[in-house]
Amino acid sequence: MARERHTARPGPCGSPRVARSCHDCRVSENTTEKTGPVDAEPIRVLVVDDQELFRRGLVMLLGVEPAIEVVGEAGDGIEGTNLAASAAPDVVLLDVRMPKRSGIEACVAIKEVVPSAKIIMLTVSDEEADLYEAVKSGAAGYLLKDSSIEEVAQAIRVVADGQSLISPSMAVKLIDEFKQMSKPERDQVPGLRLTERELEVLRLVAKGLNNREIARQLFISENTVKNHVRNILEKLQLHSRMEAVMYAVREKLLDIP
């Protein structure tokens, strides 16, 4: 059954949403005016960033993106975690460095209260340490703050679709980081449980390719790629594409020099 769309009351400044203000923490309020059925549920997004100007600007720009609904905003990791618990967002845009509770700590906390939430870390730099910690904390993606609004909106749609968001350059850094952590000896080779095609898909995931790009390269359908990724995660008893890449690098399954 299609969800009914609700329109928001314009505020005194003409903003399409009215919010209850608790310092930096805001939750959107919607009216119940019906506008008819829609094709799909909007992606519910929570924005957590301590820089108010950046945060409010991002909220405003995302507010006009199709199929994206900003359900709240918060100015630190603690408020963000509490708001996530009540708003149940599909995607959280989370600043890496914030007061009271860092983005990395908030990522772990949010995943505990809303396990289904996909988290995109926002940062001003692509330092390897930040990337590594973001992956460890369960983030589905990692974006620089100088990304365009189109890139941010596309990233939201990608992670909401169950894919990980990582650029090829960041994938290289991630692989290099985990190479240093590779175990010198292994008691078994779990990767032998994967088929040759699954290993092919895993190698392309490790290079930062999304499902569509993998499908084009292997001349298979996007749904087939999704099935392969799901099988890889089930066989390796993992929960995300990034975990699969980390595992494969550690177990030397990718044959990357």
C-alpha positions as CSV (number, residue, x, y, z in Angstrom):
1,M,0.0,0.0,0.0
2,A,1.4,3.4,-1.0
3,R,2.1,5.8,1.8
4,E,0.1,9.0,1.9
5,R,2.3,12.1,1.3
6,H,2.1,14.8,4.0
7,T,2.9,18.4,3.2
8,A,4.6,20.7,5.7
9,R,3.4,24.1,6.9
10,P,5.6,26.9,5.7
11,G,7.4,28.8,8.5
12,P,7.6,32.6,9.0
13,C,10.7,32.7,6.8
14,G,9.0,30.7,4.0
15,S,10.7,27.5,4.9
16,P,8.8,24.4,3.7
17,R,9.1,22.9,7.2
18,V,8.4,24.0,10.8
19,A,10.6,22.6,13.5
20,R,10.4,22.4,17.3
21,S,13.7,24.0,18.5
22,C,15.7,22.6,21.3
23,H,18.9,24.5,20.8
24,D,20.7,22.6,18.0
25,C,18.2,19.7,18.0
26,R,15.2,20.0,15.6
27,V,12.5,17.6,14.6
28,S,10.3,18.3,11.6
29,E,6.6,18.6,12.1
30,N,4.2,17.7,9.3
31,T,0.5,18.3,8.8
32,T,-1.8,15.6,7.7
33,E,-3.0,17.1,4.4
34,K,-3.3,14.4,1.8
35,T,-2.0,14.9,-1.6
36,G,-2.7,11.5,-3.0
37,P,-0.6,8.3,-3.4
38,V,3.1,8.3,-4.3
39,D,5.2,5.7,-6.0
40,A,7.6,5.1,-3.1
41,E,8.3,5.9,0.4
42,P,10.7,9.0,0.8
43,I,14.1,8.3,2.3
44,R,14.0,9.6,5.8
45,V,17.2,11.5,6.6
46,L,18.7,12.8,9.9
47,V,21.5,15.4,9.7
48,V,24.0,15.6,12.6
49,D,26.7,18.3,12.5
50,D,27.9,20.8,15.1
51,Q,28.5,23.5,12.5
52,E,25.1,25.2,12.4
53,L,25.5,27.1,9.2
54,F,26.7,24.0,7.3
55,R,23.9,21.8,8.9
56,R,21.1,24.2,8.2
57,G,22.2,24.8,4.6
58,L,22.4,21.1,4.0
59,V,18.9,20.6,5.5
60,M,17.5,23.4,3.3
61,L,19.1,21.9,0.1
62,L,18.0,18.4,0.8
63,G,14.5,19.6,1.5
64,V,14.0,20.2,-2.2
65,E,15.5,16.9,-3.4
66,P,12.9,14.5,-4.7
67,A,12.1,11.4,-2.6
68,I,14.2,12.7,0.3
69,E,12.6,13.8,3.6
70,V,14.7,15.4,6.3
71,V,13.1,14.2,9.6
72,G,15.4,16.1,12.0
73,E,18.8,17.7,12.7
74,A,21.1,17.8,15.7
75,G,24.2,19.7,16.7
76,D,26.2,17.0,18.5
77,G,26.6,13.2,18.8
78,I,24.4,12.8,22.0
79,E,21.5,14.8,20.6
80,G,21.9,13.0,17.3
81,T,21.7,9.6,19.0
82,N,18.6,10.5,21.0
83,L,16.9,12.0,17.9
84,A,17.7,8.9,15.9
85,A,16.0,6.7,18.5
86,S,12.8,8.8,18.2
87,A,12.8,9.6,14.5
88,A,14.0,6.2,13.2
89,P,15.7,7.6,10.0
90,D,16.7,5.5,7.1
91,V,19.9,7.5,6.5
92,V,22.0,9.6,8.9
93,L,24.5,12.2,7.7
94,L,27.0,12.3,10.6
95,D,29.9,14.7,11.1
96,V,33.1,12.8,12.1
97,R,34.3,15.4,14.6
98,M,31.8,16.8,17.1
99,P,31.7,17.9,20.8
100,K,30.2,15.7,23.6
101,R,30.3,12.6,21.4
102,S,32.3,12.2,18.3
103,G,30.8,11.1,15.0
104,I,32.5,7.7,15.3
105,E,31.1,7.1,18.8
106,A,27.7,8.4,17.7
107,C,27.8,6.0,14.7
108,V,28.2,3.0,17.0
109,A,25.4,4.3,19.4
110,I,23.0,5.0,16.5
111,K,23.5,1.6,15.0
112,E,22.6,0.1,18.4
113,V,19.3,2.0,18.7
114,V,18.4,1.9,15.0
115,P,20.2,-1.1,13.4
116,S,18.6,-0.5,10.1
117,A,19.9,3.0,9.7
118,K,22.5,3.6,7.1
119,I,25.2,6.1,8.2
120,I,27.2,8.4,5.9
121,M,30.2,10.0,7.7
122,L,30.9,13.7,6.7
123,T,34.4,15.1,7.1
124,V,36.7,17.9,5.9
125,S,39.5,15.4,5.2
126,D,40.0,11.9,3.9
127,E,42.6,10.9,6.5
128,E,43.2,7.1,6.5
129,A,42.5,7.0,10.3
130,D,39.1,8.6,9.9
131,L,38.2,6.2,7.1
132,Y,39.3,3.2,9.0
133,E,37.4,4.2,12.2
134,A,34.3,5.0,10.1
135,V,34.3,1.5,8.6
136,K,34.9,-0.1,12.0
137,S,32.0,1.8,13.5
138,G,29.6,0.5,10.9
139,A,29.3,3.4,8.5
140,A,27.9,2.6,5.1
141,G,29.6,5.6,3.4
142,Y,32.1,8.4,3.7
143,L,31.8,11.8,2.1
144,L,34.0,14.9,2.1
145,K,32.2,18.1,3.1
146,D,33.1,19.8,-0.1
147,S,30.9,17.4,-2.0
148,S,28.1,18.9,-4.1
149,I,24.5,18.6,-3.0
150,E,23.9,16.3,-6.0
151,E,26.7,14.0,-4.8
152,V,25.2,14.0,-1.3
153,A,21.7,13.2,-2.5
154,Q,23.0,10.4,-4.7
155,A,25.0,9.0,-1.8
156,I,21.8,9.0,0.3
157,R,20.0,7.0,-2.4
158,V,22.9,4.6,-2.8
159,V,23.2,3.6,0.8
160,A,19.4,3.6,1.2
161,D,19.4,0.9,-1.5
162,G,21.7,-1.2,0.6
163,Q,25.0,-0.4,-1.1
164,S,28.2,0.9,0.4
165,L,29.5,4.3,-0.6
166,I,33.3,4.5,-1.0
167,S,35.3,6.1,-3.8
168,P,37.9,4.2,-5.6
169,S,40.7,6.3,-4.1
170,M,39.3,5.7,-0.6
171,A,39.0,2.0,-1.4
172,V,42.8,1.9,-2.1
173,K,43.5,3.6,1.2
174,L,41.2,1.2,3.1
175,I,42.9,-1.8,1.5
176,D,46.3,-0.4,2.3
177,E,45.3,0.1,5.9
178,F,44.0,-3.5,6.3
179,K,47.0,-5.0,4.5
180,Q,49.1,-3.7,7.4
181,M,46.8,-5.6,9.8
182,S,46.7,-8.9,7.8
183,K,47.4,-12.0,9.8
184,P,50.7,-13.7,8.9
185,E,49.3,-17.1,9.4
186,R,45.8,-18.6,8.9
187,D,44.3,-21.8,10.2
188,Q,41.8,-22.0,7.4
189,V,40.8,-20.3,4.1
190,P,37.1,-19.3,4.5
191,G,37.2,-17.7,1.0
192,L,37.2,-21.2,-0.5
193,R,33.5,-21.3,0.3
194,L,33.0,-18.6,-2.3
195,T,32.5,-19.4,-6.0
196,E,34.8,-17.9,-8.6
197,R,32.0,-15.5,-9.6
198,E,31.5,-14.4,-6.0
199,L,35.3,-13.8,-5.7
200,E,35.1,-11.7,-8.9
201,V,32.3,-9.6,-7.4
202,L,34.1,-9.2,-4.1
203,R,37.3,-8.0,-5.9
204,L,35.2,-5.3,-7.7
205,V,33.4,-4.3,-4.5
206,A,36.9,-3.8,-3.0
207,K,37.8,-1.5,-5.8
208,G,34.9,0.8,-4.9
209,L,32.5,-0.2,-7.7
210,N,28.8,-0.1,-7.1
211,N,26.3,-2.7,-8.2
212,R,25.5,-1.1,-11.5
213,E,29.2,-0.7,-12.4
214,I,29.9,-4.4,-11.4
215,A,27.0,-5.6,-13.5
216,R,28.4,-3.7,-16.6
217,Q,31.9,-5.0,-16.1
218,L,30.8,-8.7,-15.7
219,F,28.0,-8.5,-18.2
220,I,25.3,-9.6,-15.7
221,S,22.2,-8.0,-14.4
222,E,22.2,-5.6,-11.4
223,N,19.9,-8.0,-9.5
224,T,22.4,-10.8,-10.1
225,V,25.1,-8.7,-8.5
226,K,22.8,-8.0,-5.5
227,N,22.3,-11.8,-5.1
228,H,26.0,-12.4,-5.3
229,V,26.7,-9.8,-2.6
230,R,24.0,-11.2,-0.4
231,N,25.5,-14.7,-0.8
232,I,29.0,-13.5,0.0
233,L,27.8,-11.8,3.2
234,E,25.8,-15.0,4.2
235,K,28.7,-17.3,3.5
236,L,31.2,-15.2,5.4
237,Q,28.7,-14.4,8.2
238,L,29.1,-10.6,7.7
239,H,26.7,-7.7,7.7
240,S,27.9,-5.2,5.2
241,R,29.9,-4.8,2.0
242,M,32.6,-2.9,3.8
243,E,33.0,-5.8,6.3
244,A,33.3,-8.2,3.4
245,V,36.1,-6.1,1.9
246,M,37.9,-5.9,5.3
247,Y,37.6,-9.6,5.8
248,A,38.8,-10.4,2.3
249,V,41.9,-8.2,2.6
250,R,42.7,-9.6,6.0
251,E,42.4,-13.2,4.6
252,K,44.4,-12.3,1.4
253,L,41.5,-13.4,-0.8
254,L,41.7,-10.5,-3.3
255,D,45.1,-11.0,-4.9
256,I,45.7,-7.3,-4.8
257,P,49.5,-6.5,-5.0
